[in-house]
Amino acid sequence: MDYLQDNVGTKIPRFSHVRKAHPRDLGLDSMGCPLPNRDTAKNHRLIRRGITYGTRLPAGSADDSCDRGLLFVGYQASLHEQFEFLAHHWLNLRSFPPLDPNVFPENPPGRAGSDPIVGASPNDPPSQRLVVYPTSVTTSGSIVSFTAQELLLDRYIKVRGGGYFFCPGISSLTALAGEPLSPARY
């Protein structure tokens, strides 16, 4: 979906994980600078996979203190430009994605809230995440206004640890092993 068709976030909320982790077609910021589009958003993408561990807690059951969860694994060429950028600039910023001030001039600051799944904005309450959801949208010519409701979502993800690990490519492993690199072999 092209997010410009749903700029306010009535179909896909602006605070949603998919919209914050992979933004595209966002228009211009308040200074008139281009915001991420399909091409710039690709510069910050990464390959990721979640792997569950532990036994499943039956629906409606109280916490039994068994060790269970999700192991997140992400592969990228640059920690700074991919994982760290997403975490600090897109997932955790309550003001991202911003609203286009040329289309929404009368609205409060275009804050969406931090990512409800993995976001950790310092402005959020300790056990919850504050997000903004549009309740009604009106259009007058090219000007759009909306009313929104702030929602507090409980945090259900607890980070238990983390680490960064180097995963060299085949050419690096070959060089470390002292073997000559032969293009025909790969």
Backbone as JSON, one array per atom type, in Angstrom:
{
  "sequence": "MDYLQDNVGTKIPRFSHVRKAHPRDLGLDSMGCPLPNRDTAKNHRLIRRGITYGTRLPAGSADDSCDRGLLFVGYQASLHEQFEFLAHHWLNLRSFPPLDPNVFPENPPGRAGSDPIVGASPNDPPSQRLVVYPTSVTTSGSIVSFTAQELLLDRYIKVRGGGYFFCPGISSLTALAGEPLSPARY",
  "N": [[0.84, -1.18, 0.0], [0.48, 2.24, -0.74], [1.53, 4.68, 1.35], [0.9, 7.37, 1.18], [-1.69, 7.46, 0.34], [-3.0, 6.92, 2.63], [-2.34, 8.84, 4.6], [-3.03, 9.9, 7.15], [-3.47, 7.64, 8.66], [-5.68, 5.91, 8.99], [-6.26, 3.41, 7.94], [-3.87, 1.88, 8.09], [-2.39, 2.31, 10.98], [-0.32, 5.09, 11.93], [1.49, 4.57, 13.92], [2.01, 1.88, 13.73], [3.92, -1.17, 13.59], [4.74, -2.17, 11.05], [4.53, 0.1, 9.46], [6.29, 1.93, 10.62], [8.71, 0.52, 10.59], [9.15, 0.03, 7.9], [8.91, 2.49, 6.17], [7.53, 4.42, 3.47], [7.15, 6.58, 0.66], [6.57, 9.18, 1.92], [6.47, 11.93, 1.48], [7.18, 15.42, 2.14], [9.12, 16.98, 4.77], [8.72, 19.38, 7.52], [10.54, 21.31, 6.8], [10.63, 21.19, 4.13], [12.19, 19.21, 3.1], [12.87, 16.11, 1.44], [11.25, 13.24, 2.66], [11.69, 9.79, 3.75], [11.43, 7.65, 0.95], [10.48, 5.01, -1.28], [13.03, 4.29, -2.3], [15.0, 5.44, -0.51], [14.16, 4.26, 1.85], [14.85, 1.63, 1.4], [17.59, 1.65, 1.86], [17.88, 1.29, 4.55], [16.91, -1.16, 5.24], [16.81, -4.52, 6.54], [17.67, -7.99, 6.82], [15.68, -10.11, 8.64], [14.71, -12.29, 11.31], [12.51, -13.98, 13.45], [12.75, -16.26, 16.1], [11.09, -18.59, 17.93], [11.21, -19.75, 21.36], [11.0, -22.11, 24.07], [8.11, -23.44, 25.9], [4.74, -23.11, 24.81], [2.51, -20.8, 26.29], [-0.6, -21.59, 27.49], [-3.68, -20.19, 26.22], [-5.23, -17.68, 28.13], [-4.09, -18.5, 30.49], [-2.35, -17.93, 33.58], [0.85, -16.35, 34.13], [3.43, -18.67, 34.26], [6.06, -18.55, 34.9], [7.89, -19.9, 33.32], [10.65, -20.18, 31.07], [10.37, -18.54, 28.11], [10.03, -17.19, 24.82], [11.06, -14.93, 22.21], [13.61, -15.04, 19.92], [15.38, -12.65, 18.33], [16.89, -12.24, 15.25], [18.98, -10.47, 13.17], [20.32, -9.61, 10.02], [22.66, -7.51, 8.47], [24.46, -5.1, 6.48], [25.5, -2.8, 7.61], [25.54, -1.93, 10.88], [25.09, 0.59, 11.98], [23.72, 2.07, 9.95], [21.51, 0.51, 9.47], [20.15, -1.51, 11.52], [20.55, 0.02, 13.97], [19.8, 2.57, 13.08], [17.07, 2.18, 12.36], [16.01, 1.47, 14.89], [16.54, 3.78, 16.51], [15.74, 6.03, 14.99], [13.34, 5.56, 13.6], [11.6, 3.54, 14.79], [11.45, 4.22, 17.55], [10.95, 6.98, 17.73], [8.42, 9.16, 18.61], [7.35, 11.05, 16.95], [7.53, 10.1, 14.4], [6.11, 8.36, 11.67], [6.17, 11.65, 10.26], [3.52, 14.09, 9.78], [2.55, 15.65, 6.74], [3.06, 19.04, 6.65], [1.96, 20.77, 4.78], [-0.42, 19.69, 4.05], [-1.7, 19.11, 6.38], [-2.09, 21.53, 8.15], [-3.41, 22.53, 10.46], [-3.34, 20.76, 12.54], [-2.35, 19.17, 15.65], [1.13, 18.63, 16.62], [2.56, 16.22, 14.44], [2.59, 13.6, 15.85], [2.98, 10.14, 16.18], [3.52, 8.08, 17.91], [5.51, 5.66, 19.7], [6.8, 2.58, 18.34], [4.52, -0.04, 18.76], [5.28, -2.65, 19.23], [8.14, -3.08, 19.49], [9.16, -0.62, 20.18], [10.71, 1.88, 22.28], [10.35, 4.5, 23.54], [11.67, 7.2, 25.44], [9.82, 8.98, 26.4], [7.49, 7.65, 26.9], [5.22, 6.08, 29.26], [6.55, 3.92, 31.87], [5.54, 1.18, 31.81], [3.99, 1.1, 29.58], [3.03, 2.05, 26.2], [2.54, 5.04, 24.49], [0.34, 5.92, 21.98], [-1.04, 7.48, 19.02], [-4.17, 7.58, 17.62], [-6.17, 8.14, 14.79], [-9.49, 9.4, 14.96], [-11.51, 10.68, 13.53], [-11.74, 12.05, 10.25], [-11.57, 14.88, 8.19], [-11.96, 16.63, 5.1], [-11.13, 19.54, 3.38], [-11.01, 20.86, 0.46], [-7.69, 20.89, -0.42], [-6.79, 20.67, 2.11], [-6.47, 18.8, 5.03], [-7.94, 17.74, 8.03], [-7.93, 16.23, 11.27], [-9.24, 14.45, 14.08], [-7.86, 12.99, 16.94], [-7.18, 10.21, 19.1], [-5.45, 9.48, 22.06], [-3.87, 6.52, 22.91], [-3.03, 4.13, 25.39], [-0.9, 1.52, 25.25], [-0.19, -1.64, 26.55], [3.07, -2.81, 27.45], [4.45, -5.7, 26.24], [6.7, -6.93, 25.49], [9.8, -7.81, 26.69], [13.08, -6.98, 26.84], [15.72, -9.15, 27.16], [18.38, -9.37, 26.73], [21.18, -8.94, 24.5], [23.25, -8.82, 21.57], [25.93, -8.1, 19.3], [27.14, -9.64, 16.46], [29.77, -10.66, 14.37], [29.56, -11.74, 11.1], [31.29, -13.11, 8.79], [31.74, -12.94, 5.19], [32.07, -15.36, 2.48], [34.38, -14.75, 0.98], [35.91, -13.37, 2.87], [36.31, -15.35, 4.82], [37.81, -17.15, 3.32], [40.09, -15.6, 2.82], [41.01, -15.31, 5.46], [41.67, -17.95, 5.97], [43.84, -18.24, 4.39], [43.78, -19.15, 1.83], [43.97, -18.83, -1.73], [41.69, -16.73, -3.45], [39.42, -17.89, -5.7], [37.57, -16.98, -8.41], [36.1, -18.79, -9.92], [35.31, -20.76, -8.18], [33.17, -19.81, -6.79]],
  "CA": [[0.0, 0.0, 0.0], [1.14, 3.53, -0.77], [1.11, 5.36, 2.58], [0.34, 8.69, 0.88], [-3.14, 7.27, 0.23], [-3.49, 6.78, 4.0], [-1.39, 9.67, 5.35], [-3.46, 10.06, 8.53], [-3.32, 6.36, 9.33], [-6.96, 5.29, 9.35], [-6.22, 2.0, 7.53], [-2.67, 1.35, 8.74], [-2.02, 3.38, 11.92], [1.03, 5.62, 11.76], [2.37, 4.0, 14.95], [2.14, 0.44, 13.54], [5.28, -1.67, 13.38], [5.04, -2.27, 9.62], [4.65, 1.44, 8.88], [7.49, 2.56, 11.16], [9.9, -0.24, 10.21], [9.35, 0.11, 6.46], [8.17, 3.63, 5.64], [7.76, 4.72, 2.06], [6.28, 7.6, 0.09], [6.08, 10.04, 2.99], [6.36, 13.34, 1.11], [8.18, 16.38, 2.61], [9.02, 17.35, 6.17], [8.35, 20.79, 7.75], [11.55, 22.17, 6.18], [10.55, 20.97, 2.7], [13.15, 18.19, 2.69], [12.21, 14.83, 1.16], [11.25, 12.19, 3.68], [11.98, 8.51, 3.11], [10.56, 7.09, -0.07], [10.83, 3.6, -1.49], [14.47, 4.11, -2.51], [15.77, 5.71, 0.71], [13.78, 3.27, 2.85], [15.61, 0.4, 1.12], [18.94, 1.78, 2.41], [17.86, 0.97, 5.97], [16.28, -2.46, 5.45], [17.68, -5.6, 6.97], [17.07, -9.32, 6.81], [15.45, -10.43, 10.04], [13.93, -13.51, 11.57], [12.2, -14.26, 14.85], [12.73, -17.68, 16.38], [10.49, -18.79, 19.25], [11.8, -20.78, 22.22], [10.19, -22.41, 25.26], [6.78, -24.0, 25.68], [3.68, -22.11, 24.61], [1.61, -20.58, 27.42], [-1.99, -21.75, 27.02], [-4.49, -18.97, 26.23], [-5.97, -17.41, 29.37], [-3.35, -18.96, 31.66], [-1.49, -16.98, 34.27], [2.27, -16.57, 33.88], [3.96, -19.77, 35.06], [7.48, -18.25, 35.08], [8.75, -20.7, 32.45], [11.43, -19.38, 30.14], [9.86, -18.61, 26.75], [10.13, -15.9, 24.17], [11.39, -14.81, 20.8], [14.98, -14.66, 19.63], [15.41, -11.84, 17.12], [18.16, -12.29, 14.54], [18.97, -9.58, 12.01], [21.55, -9.52, 9.23], [22.76, -6.27, 7.73], [25.82, -4.71, 6.11], [25.94, -1.72, 8.49], [24.74, -1.8, 12.1], [24.74, 2.0, 12.16], [22.75, 2.54, 8.96], [20.35, -0.36, 9.35], [19.49, -1.82, 12.79], [20.57, 1.16, 14.91], [19.01, 3.65, 12.49], [15.66, 1.85, 12.53], [15.64, 1.53, 16.3], [16.59, 5.13, 17.08], [15.12, 7.09, 14.18], [12.01, 5.26, 13.09], [10.76, 2.79, 15.71], [11.3, 4.84, 18.86], [10.52, 8.38, 17.69], [6.97, 9.32, 18.63], [6.95, 11.96, 15.87], [7.76, 9.48, 13.1], [6.3, 9.24, 10.52], [5.53, 12.96, 10.43], [2.47, 14.49, 8.85], [2.94, 16.7, 5.8], [2.47, 20.3, 7.13], [1.23, 21.44, 3.71], [-1.74, 19.07, 3.95], [-2.28, 19.08, 7.73], [-1.54, 22.68, 8.85], [-4.11, 22.91, 11.68], [-3.32, 19.67, 13.5], [-1.25, 19.17, 16.62], [2.33, 18.01, 16.03], [2.23, 14.92, 13.87], [3.2, 12.48, 16.57], [2.28, 8.87, 15.99], [3.81, 7.23, 19.05], [6.58, 4.72, 19.43], [6.37, 1.29, 17.81], [3.86, -0.77, 19.85], [5.87, -3.98, 19.46], [9.52, -3.03, 19.99], [9.57, 0.75, 20.48], [11.05, 2.18, 23.67], [10.55, 5.94, 23.65], [11.83, 7.63, 26.83], [8.67, 9.79, 26.78], [6.37, 6.78, 27.22], [5.19, 5.55, 30.63], [7.43, 2.75, 31.98], [4.96, -0.12, 31.47], [3.07, 1.24, 28.47], [3.43, 2.87, 25.06], [1.52, 6.0, 24.11], [0.2, 6.04, 20.54], [-2.12, 8.37, 18.61], [-5.0, 6.94, 16.6], [-7.18, 9.09, 14.28], [-10.88, 8.97, 15.16], [-12.33, 11.21, 12.43], [-10.96, 12.78, 9.25], [-12.36, 15.74, 7.31], [-11.18, 17.23, 4.03], [-11.67, 20.78, 2.81], [-10.09, 21.15, -0.64], [-6.45, 20.13, -0.27], [-6.45, 20.68, 3.52], [-7.06, 17.7, 5.78], [-7.83, 17.83, 9.49], [-8.43, 15.02, 11.92], [-9.17, 14.38, 15.53], [-7.17, 11.76, 17.3], [-7.27, 9.76, 20.47], [-4.22, 8.86, 22.54], [-4.1, 5.21, 23.5], [-1.91, 3.54, 26.11], [-0.8, 0.08, 24.97], [0.71, -2.32, 27.49], [4.29, -3.42, 26.92], [4.49, -7.15, 26.48], [8.04, -7.4, 25.1], [10.85, -7.46, 27.65], [14.38, -7.32, 26.29], [16.5, -9.89, 28.15], [19.79, -9.28, 26.41], [21.44, -8.73, 23.09], [24.65, -8.82, 21.18], [26.25, -7.91, 17.9], [28.08, -10.68, 16.07], [30.31, -10.52, 13.03], [29.34, -12.92, 10.26], [32.03, -12.79, 7.57], [31.37, -13.56, 3.92], [32.94, -16.44, 2.01], [35.69, -14.22, 0.59], [36.65, -13.06, 4.1], [36.73, -16.62, 5.42], [38.88, -17.68, 2.47], [41.29, -14.79, 3.08], [41.48, -15.67, 6.8], [42.24, -19.29, 5.89], [45.06, -18.16, 3.62], [43.63, -19.73, 0.5], [43.73, -17.84, -2.78], [40.3, -16.63, -3.84], [39.21, -18.23, -7.1], [36.19, -16.63, -8.81], [35.41, -19.94, -10.49], [34.78, -21.59, -7.12], [31.97, -19.22, -6.16]],
  "C": [[0.88, 1.25, 0.0], [0.65, 4.33, 0.43], [0.59, 6.77, 2.33], [-1.17, 8.61, 0.72], [-3.79, 7.15, 1.6], [-2.58, 7.57, 4.94], [-1.75, 9.79, 6.82], [-3.32, 8.77, 9.31], [-4.62, 5.72, 9.76], [-6.99, 3.81, 8.98], [-5.04, 1.28, 8.17], [-2.18, 2.45, 9.67], [-0.57, 3.8, 11.76], [2.0, 5.07, 12.79], [2.63, 2.51, 14.72], [3.57, 0.04, 13.19], [5.64, -1.69, 11.9], [5.26, -0.89, 9.01], [5.91, 2.16, 9.37], [8.77, 1.84, 10.7], [10.19, -0.18, 8.72], [8.52, 1.25, 5.88], [8.48, 3.83, 4.16], [6.76, 5.8, 1.64], [5.71, 8.56, 1.13], [6.01, 11.51, 2.64], [7.5, 14.19, 1.65], [8.0, 16.66, 4.09], [8.73, 18.85, 6.3], [9.34, 21.76, 7.12], [11.53, 22.02, 4.66], [11.53, 19.93, 2.19], [12.43, 16.87, 2.44], [12.34, 13.88, 2.34], [11.47, 10.86, 2.98], [10.94, 8.12, 2.07], [11.0, 5.66, -0.29], [12.34, 3.38, -1.62], [15.26, 4.35, -1.23], [15.4, 4.72, 1.81], [14.54, 1.97, 2.64], [17.01, 0.46, 1.71], [19.0, 1.34, 3.87], [17.22, -0.39, 6.27], [17.3, -3.49, 5.9], [16.93, -6.92, 6.85], [16.9, -9.7, 8.26], [14.59, -11.66, 10.16], [13.71, -13.62, 13.07], [12.11, -15.76, 15.05], [12.18, -17.86, 17.8], [11.26, -19.86, 20.02], [10.9, -20.95, 23.45], [8.84, -22.99, 24.88], [5.76, -22.88, 25.58], [2.83, -22.02, 25.88], [0.18, -20.7, 26.92], [-2.78, -20.44, 27.16], [-5.26, -18.86, 27.54], [-5.26, -17.86, 30.62], [-2.54, -17.84, 32.28], [-0.03, -17.32, 33.97], [2.8, -17.66, 34.82], [5.47, -19.66, 35.28], [8.41, -19.16, 34.28], [9.46, -19.78, 31.47], [10.9, -19.6, 28.73], [10.01, -17.23, 26.14], [10.46, -15.99, 22.7], [12.83, -14.33, 20.68], [14.96, -13.91, 18.31], [16.81, -11.92, 16.53], [18.04, -11.38, 13.33], [20.33, -9.57, 11.33], [21.52, -8.22, 8.45], [24.23, -5.98, 7.43], [26.37, -3.66, 7.06], [25.02, -1.63, 9.69], [24.23, -0.38, 12.27], [23.63, 2.44, 11.22], [21.5, 1.67, 8.86], [19.7, -0.58, 10.72], [19.42, -0.62, 13.72], [19.74, 2.33, 14.38], [17.52, 3.39, 12.68], [15.22, 2.0, 13.98], [15.56, 2.96, 16.82], [15.8, 6.17, 16.3], [13.71, 6.78, 13.71], [11.13, 4.58, 14.13], [10.48, 3.53, 17.02], [10.84, 6.29, 18.85], [9.01, 8.47, 17.65], [6.49, 10.18, 17.48], [7.14, 11.36, 14.48], [6.69, 8.43, 12.84], [5.56, 10.56, 10.71], [4.41, 13.19, 9.42], [3.0, 15.59, 7.96], [2.28, 18.01, 6.23], [1.71, 21.06, 6.06], [-0.2, 20.91, 3.58], [-2.47, 19.12, 5.29], [-1.81, 20.28, 8.56], [-2.18, 22.97, 10.2], [-4.05, 21.83, 12.76], [-2.21, 19.84, 14.52], [-0.03, 18.52, 15.98], [2.03, 16.57, 15.61], [2.87, 13.76, 14.58], [2.34, 11.24, 16.4], [2.39, 8.01, 17.24], [4.94, 6.29, 18.7], [5.98, 3.39, 18.97], [5.75, 0.46, 18.95], [4.47, -2.14, 20.14], [7.25, -3.87, 20.09], [9.98, -1.63, 20.37], [9.82, 0.96, 21.97], [11.34, 3.66, 23.83], [10.68, 6.34, 25.11], [10.65, 8.48, 27.31], [7.45, 8.95, 27.16], [6.4, 6.38, 28.7], [5.99, 4.26, 30.71], [6.81, 1.42, 31.53], [4.04, -0.06, 30.26], [3.7, 2.04, 27.34], [2.27, 3.76, 24.69], [1.5, 6.13, 22.59], [-1.0, 6.93, 20.24], [-2.86, 7.71, 17.44], [-6.06, 7.92, 16.12], [-8.59, 8.54, 14.47], [-11.82, 9.52, 14.1], [-11.45, 12.07, 11.53], [-11.91, 13.61, 8.41], [-11.43, 16.39, 6.3], [-11.9, 18.46, 3.52], [-10.7, 21.21, 1.71], [-8.87, 20.27, -0.5], [-6.01, 20.06, 1.19], [-7.2, 19.57, 4.24], [-6.91, 17.99, 7.26], [-8.39, 16.55, 10.08], [-8.4, 15.2, 13.43], [-8.57, 13.02, 15.86], [-7.36, 11.46, 18.78], [-5.94, 9.14, 20.86], [-4.59, 7.56, 23.23], [-2.85, 4.77, 24.25], [-1.94, 2.04, 25.88], [0.19, -0.52, 25.96], [1.93, -2.85, 26.77], [4.23, -4.91, 27.22], [5.81, -7.75, 26.03], [9.02, -6.9, 26.16], [12.17, -7.92, 27.07], [15.21, -7.95, 27.39], [18.0, -9.81, 27.9], [19.96, -9.06, 24.92], [22.92, -8.76, 22.81], [24.78, -8.6, 19.69], [27.33, -8.92, 17.55], [28.49, -10.48, 14.63], [30.11, -11.82, 12.28], [30.03, -12.66, 8.92], [31.5, -13.53, 6.34], [32.37, -14.62, 3.53], [34.32, -15.91, 1.64], [36.53, -13.86, 1.82], [37.15, -14.33, 4.77], [37.88, -17.24, 4.64], [40.17, -16.93, 2.72], [41.87, -15.12, 4.46], [42.15, -17.04, 6.81], [43.53, -19.32, 5.09], [44.97, -18.78, 2.25], [43.44, -18.63, -0.53], [42.26, -17.88, -3.19], [40.18, -16.88, -5.33], [37.78, -17.92, -7.49], [35.41, -17.82, -9.35], [34.78, -20.81, -9.42], [33.47, -21.07, -6.56], [31.04, -18.8, -7.22]]
}
